[in-house]
Amino acid sequence: SPEDKKKKLRVMFLIGDFQSATPEGHYFLTETYLDIAKKFGVKRIYTLGGYGVGHLTDKARVIAAVHDGKLKPEVEKAGAEFTESEPGGGIIGAAGLLLGIGKRMDMEGICIMGETSGYLVDPRSATCVLSVLSKLTGIKVDTTKLQERAVEMEAFVNRVKGAEKTGSEEELNYIG
């Protein structure tokens, strides 16, 4: 938390493209990660991810979950939303376990999820998530390249939508 700007912020990142294949593996890895984090003095955990809604969205919302309600005002001020019904299936995998088990180890937990279709790479959503994280941590992140990629993806999606529309019109005109 960036309350004391004079304090040096120590950050530890855990990244990965894969998760354990079993519930037992999730717990084993999560407890191992948190044991290491505790040794390094980690006080707060941020987990990041996407929240797939199954359709294209015009504006990427950032949905958040916290292990303790006292964190909500800080997270809302940073630009994330809290809703009763989202995420619908809860936070799955390591992201959810890190918050829950982290709480038992006296670590604060915040999950930040960018709303996304769930079936396309979504740099716009990632930019929104990084913006919230940046505000929460006080760490400045250059998202220029990510924003450029977002513009490219938006153009691609618009081309696909245009092709679908043209294809639908052609199908309506065809009688065979």
CYANA upper distance limits for C-alpha pairs under 8 A (distance plus 0.5 A):
  1 SER  CA     44 ARG  CA      8.29
  1 SER  CA    136 LEU  CA      6.85
  1 SER  CA    137 THR  CA      5.99
  1 SER  CA    138 GLY  CA      8.28
  2 PRO  CA      9 LEU  CA      8.34
  2 PRO  CA    136 LEU  CA      7.40
  2 PRO  CA    137 THR  CA      5.97
  2 PRO  CA    138 GLY  CA      6.10
 12 MET  CA     37 ALA  CA      8.20
 12 MET  CA     42 VAL  CA      8.34
 19 GLN  CA     26 HIS  CA      7.75
 19 GLN  CA     93 GLY  CA      7.79
 19 GLN  CA     94 ALA  CA      7.74
 20 SER  CA     25 GLY  CA      5.72
 20 SER  CA     26 HIS  CA      5.91
 20 SER  CA     29 LEU  CA      8.27
 21 ALA  CA     25 GLY  CA      7.20
 21 ALA  CA     26 HIS  CA      8.15
 22 THR  CA     26 HIS  CA      6.86
 23 PRO  CA     27 TYR  CA      6.90
 24 GLU  CA     28 PHE  CA      6.63
 25 GLY  CA     29 LEU  CA      6.51
 26 HIS  CA     30 THR  CA      6.46
 26 HIS  CA     93 GLY  CA      7.04
 26 HIS  CA     94 ALA  CA      6.60
 26 HIS  CA     97 LEU  CA      8.26
 27 TYR  CA     31 GLU  CA      6.48
 27 TYR  CA     94 ALA  CA      8.45
 27 TYR  CA     97 LEU  CA      7.78
 28 PHE  CA     32 THR  CA      6.68
 29 LEU  CA     33 TYR  CA      6.57
 30 THR  CA     34 LEU  CA      6.62
 30 THR  CA     94 ALA  CA      6.78
 30 THR  CA     97 LEU  CA      7.11
 30 THR  CA     98 LEU  CA      6.53
 30 THR  CA    101 ILE  CA      8.31
 31 GLU  CA     35 ASP  CA      6.53
 31 GLU  CA    101 ILE  CA      7.86
 32 THR  CA     36 ILE  CA      6.87
 33 TYR  CA     37 ALA  CA      6.66
 34 LEU  CA     38 LYS  CA      6.45
 34 LEU  CA     98 LEU  CA      7.89
 34 LEU  CA    102 GLY  CA      7.17
 35 ASP  CA     39 LYS  CA      6.90
 36 ILE  CA     40 PHE  CA      7.04
 37 ALA  CA     41 GLY  CA      6.85
 37 ALA  CA     42 VAL  CA      5.81
 38 LYS  CA     42 VAL  CA      5.99
 38 LYS  CA     43 LYS  CA      8.35
 38 LYS  CA    105 MET  CA      8.38
 42 VAL  CA    107 MET  CA      7.60
 43 LYS  CA    106 ASP  CA      7.85
 43 LYS  CA    107 MET  CA      5.32
 43 LYS  CA    108 GLU  CA      6.72
 44 ARG  CA    107 MET  CA      5.67
 44 ARG  CA    108 GLU  CA      4.94
 44 ARG  CA    109 GLY  CA      6.32
 44 ARG  CA    110 ILE  CA      8.33
 45 ILE  CA     98 LEU  CA      8.01
 45 ILE  CA     99 LEU  CA      7.53
 45 ILE  CA    102 GLY  CA      8.06
 45 ILE  CA    107 MET  CA      7.22
 45 ILE  CA    108 GLU  CA      6.49
 45 ILE  CA    109 GLY  CA      5.28
 45 ILE  CA    110 ILE  CA      6.72
 46 TYR  CA    109 GLY  CA      6.54
 46 TYR  CA    110 ILE  CA      5.40
 46 TYR  CA    111 CYS  CA      6.14
 46 TYR  CA    112 ILE  CA      7.76
 47 THR  CA     95 ALA  CA      6.03
 47 THR  CA     98 LEU  CA      8.26
 47 THR  CA     99 LEU  CA      8.45
 47 THR  CA    109 GLY  CA      8.36
 47 THR  CA    110 ILE  CA      6.87
 47 THR  CA    111 CYS  CA      5.13
 47 THR  CA    112 ILE  CA      6.70
 48 LEU  CA     95 ALA  CA      7.92
 48 LEU  CA    111 CYS  CA      6.37
 48 LEU  CA    112 ILE  CA      5.45
 48 LEU  CA    113 MET  CA      6.23
 48 LEU  CA    129 VAL  CA      7.98
 49 GLY  CA     95 ALA  CA      8.50
 49 GLY  CA    111 CYS  CA      8.37
 49 GLY  CA    112 ILE  CA      7.00
 49 GLY  CA    113 MET  CA      5.23
 49 GLY  CA    114 GLY  CA      6.92
 50 GLY  CA    113 MET  CA      5.35
 50 GLY  CA    114 GLY  CA      5.22
 50 GLY  CA    115 GLU  CA      6.47
 50 GLY  CA    116 THR  CA      6.77
 50 GLY  CA    118 GLY  CA      8.02
 50 GLY  CA    125 SER  CA      8.30
 51 TYR  CA     63 ILE  CA      8.26
 51 TYR  CA     87 PRO  CA      7.55
 51 TYR  CA    113 MET  CA      6.04
 51 TYR  CA    114 GLY  CA      6.11
 51 TYR  CA    115 GLU  CA      5.21
 51 TYR  CA    116 THR  CA      6.32
 51 TYR  CA    117 SER  CA      8.49
 51 TYR  CA    118 GLY  CA      7.69
 52 GLY  CA    115 GLU  CA      6.57
 52 GLY  CA    116 THR  CA      5.44
 52 GLY  CA    117 SER  CA      5.62
 52 GLY  CA    118 GLY  CA      4.65
 52 GLY  CA    119 TYR  CA      8.38
 53 VAL  CA    115 GLU  CA      7.35
 53 VAL  CA    116 THR  CA      6.66
 53 VAL  CA    117 SER  CA      5.76
 53 VAL  CA    118 GLY  CA      6.93
 54 GLY  CA    116 THR  CA      8.27
 54 GLY  CA    117 SER  CA      5.35
 54 GLY  CA    118 GLY  CA      6.32
 54 GLY  CA    119 TYR  CA      7.91
 55 HIS  CA    116 THR  CA      8.29
 55 HIS  CA    117 SER  CA      5.20
 55 HIS  CA    118 GLY  CA      8.10
 56 LEU  CA    116 THR  CA      7.60
 56 LEU  CA    117 SER  CA      5.45
 57 THR  CA    116 THR  CA      7.41
 57 THR  CA    117 SER  CA      7.25
 60 ALA  CA    114 GLY  CA      7.03
 60 ALA  CA    115 GLU  CA      5.77
 60 ALA  CA    116 THR  CA      7.15
 60 ALA  CA    124 ARG  CA      7.46
 60 ALA  CA    125 SER  CA      5.83
 60 ALA  CA    128 CYS  CA      7.54
 61 ARG  CA     80 ALA  CA      7.90
 61 ARG  CA     81 GLU  CA      8.02
 61 ARG  CA    114 GLY  CA      6.59
 61 ARG  CA    115 GLU  CA      5.77
 61 ARG  CA    125 SER  CA      8.02
 61 ARG  CA    128 CYS  CA      8.03
 62 VAL  CA     79 GLY  CA      7.76
 62 VAL  CA     80 ALA  CA      5.37
 62 VAL  CA     81 GLU  CA      6.58
 62 VAL  CA    112 ILE  CA      7.18
 62 VAL  CA    113 MET  CA      6.06
 62 VAL  CA    114 GLY  CA      5.10
 62 VAL  CA    115 GLU  CA      6.47
 62 VAL  CA    125 SER  CA      8.30
 62 VAL  CA    128 CYS  CA      7.21
 62 VAL  CA    129 VAL  CA      6.76
 62 VAL  CA    132 VAL  CA      8.46
 63 ILE  CA     80 ALA  CA      6.00
 63 ILE  CA     81 GLU  CA      5.37
 63 ILE  CA     82 PHE  CA      6.39
 63 ILE  CA     83 THR  CA      8.05
 63 ILE  CA     86 GLU  CA      8.02
 63 ILE  CA     87 PRO  CA      8.29
 63 ILE  CA    112 ILE  CA      6.56
 63 ILE  CA    113 MET  CA      5.64
 63 ILE  CA    114 GLY  CA      6.82
 63 ILE  CA    115 GLU  CA      7.52
 64 ALA  CA     75 VAL  CA      8.09
 64 ALA  CA     80 ALA  CA      6.35
 64 ALA  CA     81 GLU  CA      6.36
 64 ALA  CA     82 PHE  CA      6.09
 64 ALA  CA    110 ILE  CA      7.61
 64 ALA  CA    111 CYS  CA      5.95
 64 ALA  CA    112 ILE  CA      5.15
 64 ALA  CA    113 MET  CA      6.53
 65 ALA  CA     82 PHE  CA      7.23
 65 ALA  CA    110 ILE  CA      6.43
 65 ALA  CA    111 CYS  CA      5.61
 65 ALA  CA    112 ILE  CA      7.31
 66 VAL  CA     71 LEU  CA      7.10
 66 VAL  CA     72 LYS  CA      7.41
 66 VAL  CA     99 LEU  CA      8.25
 66 VAL  CA    109 GLY  CA      6.19
 66 VAL  CA    110 ILE  CA      5.05
 66 VAL  CA    111 CYS  CA      6.73
 67 HIS  CA     99 LEU  CA      6.81
 67 HIS  CA    100 GLY  CA      7.41
 67 HIS  CA    103 LYS  CA      7.41
 67 HIS  CA    108 GLU  CA      7.38
 67 HIS  CA    109 GLY  CA      5.88
 67 HIS  CA    110 ILE  CA      7.20
 68 ASP  CA     72 LYS  CA      8.22
 68 ASP  CA    108 GLU  CA      8.06
 68 ASP  CA    109 GLY  CA      8.14
 71 LEU  CA     75 VAL  CA      6.88
 71 LEU  CA    110 ILE  CA      8.48
 72 LYS  CA     76 GLU  CA      6.47
 73 PRO  CA     77 LYS  CA      6.51
 74 GLU  CA     78 ALA  CA      6.93
 74 GLU  CA    136 LEU  CA      7.99
 75 VAL  CA     79 GLY  CA      7.21
 75 VAL  CA     80 ALA  CA      6.45
 75 VAL  CA     81 GLU  CA      8.46
 75 VAL  CA    132 VAL  CA      8.32
 75 VAL  CA    136 LEU  CA      7.50
 76 GLU  CA     80 ALA  CA      5.42
 76 GLU  CA     81 GLU  CA      6.44
 76 GLU  CA     82 PHE  CA      8.20
 78 ALA  CA    132 VAL  CA      5.70
 78 ALA  CA    133 LEU  CA      8.24
 78 ALA  CA    135 LYS  CA      5.96
 78 ALA  CA    136 LEU  CA      6.65
 79 GLY  CA    132 VAL  CA      6.27
 80 ALA  CA    112 ILE  CA      7.99
 80 ALA  CA    132 VAL  CA      7.19
 82 PHE  CA     86 GLU  CA      8.25
 86 GLU  CA     90 GLY  CA      7.98
 87 PRO  CA     91 ILE  CA      7.32
 90 GLY  CA     96 GLY  CA      8.41
 91 ILE  CA     95 ALA  CA      7.04
 91 ILE  CA     96 GLY  CA      5.33
 92 ILE  CA     96 GLY  CA      5.84
 92 ILE  CA     97 LEU  CA      8.12
 93 GLY  CA     97 LEU  CA      6.94
 94 ALA  CA     98 LEU  CA      6.25
 95 ALA  CA     99 LEU  CA      7.31
 95 ALA  CA    111 CYS  CA      7.73
 96 GLY  CA    100 GLY  CA      6.87
 96 GLY  CA    111 CYS  CA      8.39
 97 LEU  CA    101 ILE  CA      6.21
 97 LEU  CA    102 GLY  CA      8.16
 98 LEU  CA    102 GLY  CA      5.88
 98 LEU  CA    109 GLY  CA      8.15
 99 LEU  CA    103 LYS  CA      6.60
 99 LEU  CA    108 GLU  CA      7.97
 99 LEU  CA    109 GLY  CA      5.31
 99 LEU  CA    110 ILE  CA      7.47
 99 LEU  CA    111 CYS  CA      8.17
100 GLY  CA    104 ARG  CA      7.43
100 GLY  CA    109 GLY  CA      8.28
101 ILE  CA    105 MET  CA      7.10
102 GLY  CA    106 ASP  CA      6.89
102 GLY  CA    107 MET  CA      5.56
102 GLY  CA    108 GLU  CA      7.48
102 GLY  CA    109 GLY  CA      7.39
103 LYS  CA    107 MET  CA      5.61
103 LYS  CA    108 GLU  CA      6.60
103 LYS  CA    109 GLY  CA      7.37
112 ILE  CA    129 VAL  CA      7.05
112 ILE  CA    132 VAL  CA      8.43
112 ILE  CA    133 LEU  CA      8.26
113 MET  CA    129 VAL  CA      7.12
114 GLY  CA    125 SER  CA      5.57
114 GLY  CA    126 ALA  CA      6.90
114 GLY  CA    128 CYS  CA      7.30
114 GLY  CA    129 VAL  CA      6.10
115 GLU  CA    125 SER  CA      6.76
116 THR  CA    122 ASP  CA      7.01
116 THR  CA    125 SER  CA      6.78
117 SER  CA    122 ASP  CA      8.46
122 ASP  CA    126 ALA  CA      6.94
122 ASP  CA    150 ALA  CA      7.54
122 ASP  CA    153 MET  CA      8.02
123 PRO  CA    127 THR  CA      6.53
123 PRO  CA    146 LEU  CA      6.34
123 PRO  CA    147 GLN  CA      7.42
123 PRO  CA    149 ARG  CA      6.79
123 PRO  CA    150 ALA  CA      5.40
123 PRO  CA    153 MET  CA      8.20
124 ARG  CA    128 CYS  CA      6.94
124 ARG  CA    146 LEU  CA      7.97
124 ARG  CA    147 GLN  CA      7.14
124 ARG  CA    150 ALA  CA      5.50
125 SER  CA    129 VAL  CA      6.83
126 ALA  CA    130 LEU  CA      6.66
126 ALA  CA    146 LEU  CA      8.41
127 THR  CA    131 SER  CA      6.64
127 THR  CA    143 THR  CA      7.01
127 THR  CA    146 LEU  CA      7.06
127 THR  CA    147 GLN  CA      7.36
128 CYS  CA    132 VAL  CA      7.00
129 VAL  CA    133 LEU  CA      6.75
130 LEU  CA    134 SER  CA      6.37
130 LEU  CA    141 VAL  CA      7.82
131 SER  CA    135 LYS  CA      6.83
131 SER  CA    141 VAL  CA      8.30
132 VAL  CA    136 LEU  CA      6.76
133 LEU  CA    137 THR  CA      6.61
134 SER  CA    138 GLY  CA      5.93
134 SER  CA    139 ILE  CA      5.57
134 SER  CA    140 LYS  CA      6.21
134 SER  CA    141 VAL  CA      7.02
135 LYS  CA    139 ILE  CA      7.79
143 THR  CA    147 GLN  CA      6.49
144 THR  CA    148 GLU  CA      6.75
145 LYS  CA    149 ARG  CA      6.70
146 LEU  CA    150 ALA  CA      6.66
147 GLN  CA    151 VAL  CA      6.87
148 GLU  CA    152 GLU  CA      6.93
149 ARG  CA    153 MET  CA      6.64
150 ALA  CA    154 GLU  CA      6.59
151 VAL  CA    155 ALA  CA      6.76
152 GLU  CA    156 PHE  CA      6.74
153 MET  CA    157 VAL  CA      6.61
154 GLU  CA    158 ASN  CA      6.64
155 ALA  CA    159 ARG  CA      6.72
156 PHE  CA    160 VAL  CA      6.80
157 VAL  CA    161 LYS  CA      6.63
158 ASN  CA    162 GLY  CA      6.55
159 ARG  CA    163 ALA  CA      6.65
160 VAL  CA    164 GLU  CA      6.65
161 LYS  CA    165 LYS  CA      6.69
162 GLY  CA    166 THR  CA      6.67
163 ALA  CA    167 GLY  CA      6.48
164 GLU  CA    168 SER  CA      6.59
165 LYS  CA    169 GLU  CA      6.81
166 THR  CA    170 GLU  CA      6.73
167 GLY  CA    171 GLU  CA      6.67
168 SER  CA    172 LEU  CA      6.82
169 GLU  CA    173 ASN  CA      6.98
170 GLU  CA    174 TYR  CA      6.84
